[in-house]
């Protein structure tokens, strides 16, 4: 059965690989990104569509969700990364939290009612091992904090959402993208695999978990 899937940051990297994988399975894919022209170009190659939005602006998120309509699969993939320390750069910290925590929260909030009506929902939050206390929070400071918060959001909302909606976080690994660089171990398609699995979990699948290579990992 075809589902409508909304993938943020689906115009490049892991997000593009996730969107392509969903389209190959027959889903109605909508790419959400700031560069609408680029998003449309990518979406056309998948027989999908694109919507322009800015995760830093809640009103932009509202407009995008209204334009897309009911969503069955939501993939919160869009991200930013700044290498500077947090304290001297409050604007970078605020943007990081907006894009990777507040934005996903608002998208989940706005999409959840449709998911509840349809009796099916899958939410995939693209996180990172850098957001795991068990792995030492070893990345750039603001990025680490945002991914920890995204993981916490995943767990807490799994308790609020009905059982028909599965929400999970995943770590794609070190992937060859603009953010990950070229000296990496995984292709975008390999990094997308766990997200695609979580996007089509069966009714008895997990919720509130954190996964890498389809295996649960520590927070």
N, C-alpha and C positions, 0 to 999 in steps of 0.2 A: 504493500500500500504506500502510495506517495505521501510524503509529509512536507509541510512547508518549513524550511530551515532558514534561520537568520544567523549569519556568520559575521561578526564584527572583525574589521581588519582583514577581510577576505580577499583583498586585492593583491596581496603578495605573501610570500613566505609560507609559514605553517597554515595561516588562515586560508590562503589560496588552495593549498593542498587539501585542507579539510572540505572546503566548498566544492572542489572538484570531485572528491571522493563521494560526497553526498549526492551530487548531481549524477554521477555514474550509477548510483543505486536507484535513480529515478525520482529523487526528491526535488521539490520546487525550491530552488536555492535563491536566497536574496543576500547579496553582499552589502554590508553597511560600512562606509568608510568616509573619510573627510574629502578625498579627491574623487568626486562623483564621476568625472570623465574617465579616469583610470578604472574605477569600479565598473562602469558600464562596459568598457572594453573587455575586461576580464570576464564579466558575467555573460556577455554575448557568446563567448567561446564555450560556455557551459549550458547554453540555452536557459540562462537564468536572468535575473535582473539586479539592479543596484539601487541603493538609496543613500543619499548624502546625509551625514550627521556628524556631530562633534560631541564626543563623550564628556568634554569639559563643560558643556552647556545643557542642563536638564531640559530646557525648552526644546532644544534640538532633538533630544532623545524622544520627547513626547511626540513631536511631529513625525519622526521617522517610524515609530511604532504604529501610529495612526495610519500612515501611508501603507505600511506592509500588511496590516490586518492580523488575523489570528496566526500565531506561530506555534508549531508543534515541537520544533527543535531549536534551542537557542545555544549558540556557541560564543561565549565571551572570550575572544581571542586577542583583541586589540591591546597593544601595550606600548609603553615608552620606557626608556632607560637613560638615566643620567649618571655619570661616573663620579660627580663631585660629592663631597660630604654634605650631609643634610642641613646642618645648622647655618652655614653661610648662604644657603640657596633655598630660601623658603618657597619661592615660586616653582622651582623644580619639584620640590616635595609635594606641593599642592596639586600640580599637574599630574604627577605620578599617582597620587591617591584618587584624583578625579577619574582618570582613565581606567585604572585597574581595580578600583574598589567601589566608588560612588556610582560610576557609570554602569557597571554590571548589576549593582543593587537595583538601580532604577529600571534597567531593562528587565530584570527578573520580576520586579514588582508589577510592571506594566503588562508583561506577557503572561503572568501567572493566571489571571482570570480567564483568558482564552483557553489556556491549557486545561484549567479545571472544567470548563464547559465541554471541551472536546474529549475529556476522559483519558488524555494521553499527554505526557510532557517529558522531554528530556533536556536537561540543562547541563552543559559542559563548560566548566571554567578552566581555561588554559592557564595553569600556574607554573611553578618551577621548583626544582629541588632547593634553590636559593631561598625559597619561602618555607623551608622545613627546619625547625629547631634541631631535629635529629641529624641534619646534615650541616649544621653549624652556621646558617645564615651567612654564607661566604661570598655573596655577590655585592654589587653596589648598594649603599645603605638604604636609600629611599625605595629602590626596587624590592629589596628584601622585605621591608616593612609592608609594602603594598601586597606582596604575594602571601605573606603570613596572614594579613587581614582577609584576602580573598579566600584563603583556605578556611579561615574561621567562619566567614560568611557562608561558605558551602556547607559546613557542618551544622551551623545553627539553623539555616533555612531548611535543611533536610528534616528538621523536627517540626517546622511550621507548615510545610507544604503537604498536600494529601499524598497518599501512597501511590496514586497514579502518576505522580511526577517524580522522576529520578533526577537528583542533582548531585554531580560529582566534580571533583577537581582532578587535573592530570598534569603530569610533567612530561613534555615531549622529548626531553633529553637535549643534548648539545647538537643543534641542527644548523645546517648550512643556510643561513638567512642573512639579511642585512644586519640584523641585531646580533646574530650568533657568530658571524664571520665565516671565512672560508676554510679555516683549519679545524674543521669539525668532523664528527664521526657519522652523523646521520643525514640523510636527505630529508627535505620537507615532507615527502610522502611517508617515509618511515616515522618521522615525528608526529604525523597526523594520525597514525594507525589507532592509537589508544582513544583519541577523541572520537573517531568514527565508530569504534566499538561501543563507547559510552553513549553515543547519540542514538543507538539502536538497541539498547538493553531490553531484554524481555521483562515481562511484568514482575518476575521474581528477582530481578537484578538488584545490585547494591545501590544504596543512596547515602550520601554524606561521606563518601570515601575519597581517598587520594591515591592515584594510580600512576604507574610508569610501566610501559610495555605490558599492559593489561594485568599487572600485578599490583596488589595493594602495597603502599609504602608508608613509612612512618612520617608523621607530621613534624 
